[in-house]
Amino acid sequence: MSGRGSVVSRPVGLNCGWPARTACADSFAPDRSLTLIPRPAPGLAFEGWGGACARTPVGPCIITVGGGVSYVAAAFRHLPRSSVPPLHPGPQTVTVLTKPWVKVRTLPPGIHCPRKCSAEFPFGSLVRLAAGNAEWCADCRGEGPFCLVFLDRAVTVRANLHFSAKTEASVSGCCGVNVTVSGHGVVTGGSIRCSWEEGTRLGCEGDVPSGHKVTFRAHPARNFRFAGWGGGFCRGRKPCRLTVFAPLSVEAAFGRR
């Protein structure tokens, strides 16, 4: 376990990490399906998995217990204060963004896209979204017939279908967008919100469905000004609107007044 956070299991058995700050182990019957759920401490975000869950998208990890020992690692990182979401323990909203012909269902029931693509679920719920052979973006990432989200906040999920080669129509997947900020300011665009604290250290990444437009806007901190865009895709100082067809990087520079 790296950083302040915990990992719990369903069925119940594991409850490891902060504040105990210890590694955890438990025994489960062979061939048992186990769901591991990351829970970052206040002011932190879940960074990703390692070990047996290394190929799992950011979010809950499902593993099948074998006859030996399975090792799983989880990492959490600090969020800049400006981007820490407030904690609201009431009902949380799940919103699905997709094409009109894509069918998305949830378990527990609530979403039945395209007819109903948004619903509220109790705080702390584990919601499974299913959409056939899909690529998932935004708050649920990866490929496959379903994805899982743990509701400690409102989430937005994008679902894009993969079609076979025999199908004339095609829907592309998601493209990674990276934003780097220098100086004191914030850049927003789509689901991305990058502050200078995060941008100078790690950059900010998000997923944008291929072919979609995203507009990046620069917001200087007090006593700072926006100096301009970099990275080769955005120029000048006006809001930058891009149509995303491939992974790209955007740089933003802020200077003192």
N, C-alpha and C positions, 0 to 999 in steps of 0.2 A: 504494500500500500504506500503510495507516494502522495503527500499532501493531506489536508484535513478533509476527510470524507469517510463514508462507510459503504459497505456492500452487504445487502441482505438477500436472502434466498427465498424462493417460493417453489416447492413447499418449504415451510419454516425449518430452519436448522442452522444457518449461518447468519451472523450479525457481527461483522468485523470492521475494525478501523476506528477512526476518531469517534468519541473521545478516548476510547480505550488504547488506541495507538498500538495495537497488536495484530499479528497475523492470525488467521483463524483456520481451523480445520474441522471437518465433521465427516461422518460416514453416511453413505446413502446406498440403497440397494442397487446392484448392477442393472444397467439398461434403463435407469430412471432418468427422466427428463427434468432438468433443473434450470430455473430461471434466476439469474443474478441481476440485481437491480442496484445501480450506483446512486448514492445519495450524498451530494456535496454539502459541506458545512456552509452556513451563511457567509456570503461574500466570495464563494468559490464556485468554479464550474468543473464538470467532469471532462477530463482531457481525453481519455481513451483507455482501452484494454491492452493487456499483454498476456503472454502465456497461451492457455487453451482458448482464450477469447480474442486473440490478437487480430483475427480477420473479421471480427464483428463490428458493425457500424457503431458509432457513438450512441449509447442507449442500452437497454437491457440485453443481456447475453443469455442465450439458451444453449446449454451443453447436455450431452448424454453421458451419464456416469458409466465408465468402463470398469474393468476388473482391477486396474491399477490406481495410481495416484494422479489426479489432475491438478495442475498448478495454474492459478489465475492471478494476474496483477492488475491493479487499477490505479490511475493517476488523476489527481485533482490539481487545479491551478487557481491562483487568485484572480479575481476580476477587478478592474479599476472601479473606483467608487461610483463614477458617473454611469457605469453600465450594470450595476448590481440591481436586478429586478426586485421590487418589493414582494414580500411574502404574504400571500393572501390565502389563508387556509380554507376558504369557502369553495364552492363549485368552480371547476376549471374548464375552460372552453377548448375543444379540439376543432380546428378548422382544416378542411381538406381542399386543396386547390388542384384541379385537374381538368381534363377535357370533357365536354358534354357526353361523350360516348364511353367514358371510363367508369366502371362500377366499383365503388369502394364501400365496404361494410366494416362495422366494428363489433367487437365482442369485449365487454357487454354491448348490447344493442343500443343504438343512438343515432349513428350516421348511416345513411342509405343513399350514397351519392349515385347519380347526379341529382336525385330528387331532394335530398336533404344532406348538405355537406358540412354542417356545423352542429355541434351538440355540447352540452355540459355534462361533466362527470364529476363524482366526488373527489375532493382533494386526496392525493395519495393513491389514486386508482392506477392499475396497470391495464392499459387499453391496447387491444390488438386490432390492427387495421389490415384488411385483406383486399387484394386487387389483382389476383392472377399473377402473371409474370410481369412484375413492375420494377421500375427503378425509383427509389424513394429519395426525396431531397428535403432540405430545410431541417426541421427538428427531428426527422427520422431519416437516416441515410443508409444506403445499401441497395442490394438487388435481391429479388425473390418474391414469393407469393404474399408475404405479409411482413409487417414491422410492428415493433412494440414501443410504446411511449409510457413513461412514468410521469404522472401529473402532479408535479410540485409547482406548476405554473401553467398558464395558457400556452398552447402549442399550435403551430401551423405546419402542416405536412403537405408536400407536393408528391403526386403519383403520376408517373409516366409509363405507359405500357410499352413492352417490347413485342414487336410483331415478328412472325416467321418470315422467311425469305419469299414465301409464296404470296404474302399479303402485299398489295400494291401500296397501301397507305403505310406510313412509318412515323413513329414518334421517337425523336432522339432523346438521349438521356440528359443528365445534368452536367454542367460545366463548373469547375471550381474557379472562384474569383478570390484573389488575394489583394488586400488593401494594406498599404504601409503608410504610417503617418509620422512626420517629423515636425517638431514644434508643438505648441499647445493648441489643440483643436480636435474636432470630431468630424468624421466622414460618415455619412449615411447613404444607403442605396439598397433598395429591396429589403432583404432580411438582415443586411450587414449594418453594424453600427460600431465603428472603430474609433477609440479615443487615442490620444497620444501616449498614454501609459501603456496600453496594450500594443499599439502599432509599432512603437520603437523596439519592443521586446520580441514579439512573436509575429507581428502582422495580424490581420484579421481575415478569416476565410469564411466563405459562404458558398452555397450552391445555387445556381440559376439554371432553370431548364433551357436547353439549347433552343435558340431562336427567339427567346424572350428578350424584351428591352428592360434595361435597368438604368436609372438616373442617379448619379452620384452627386451629392451636395456637400460642400465644405462649410463647417461652422466653427469659426475661430473662438478661442477662449477669450476671456476679458483681457484687454490690453494687448491682444495679438491680432494680426491680420492674415488673410489667406494669401500666400505668395504665388501659388499656382500648382498645376498638375504635372505629373511626370509619369514615366513608365512606358511611354510610346503609344498609349491608347487614348489618353485624355490630354488636352492642351489648353493653355490659357487659364482664366480664373472663373469662368462661368460654369454653371452646373453641366456635368458631362453625361450625355445620354449615349449608351452603347447597346447594340444588339449582340448578344452573346452566342457565339457558335463554337467556341473553343476556350479552354482555360486561359485566363489573362490576369495580369497584375496592374494595379493602379497605385500610384504614389501621390501623396498630398503633402505640401510643405507650408508651414505656418511660421511667421516671423513676428518679432515684437514691433509694436507701433512706434 
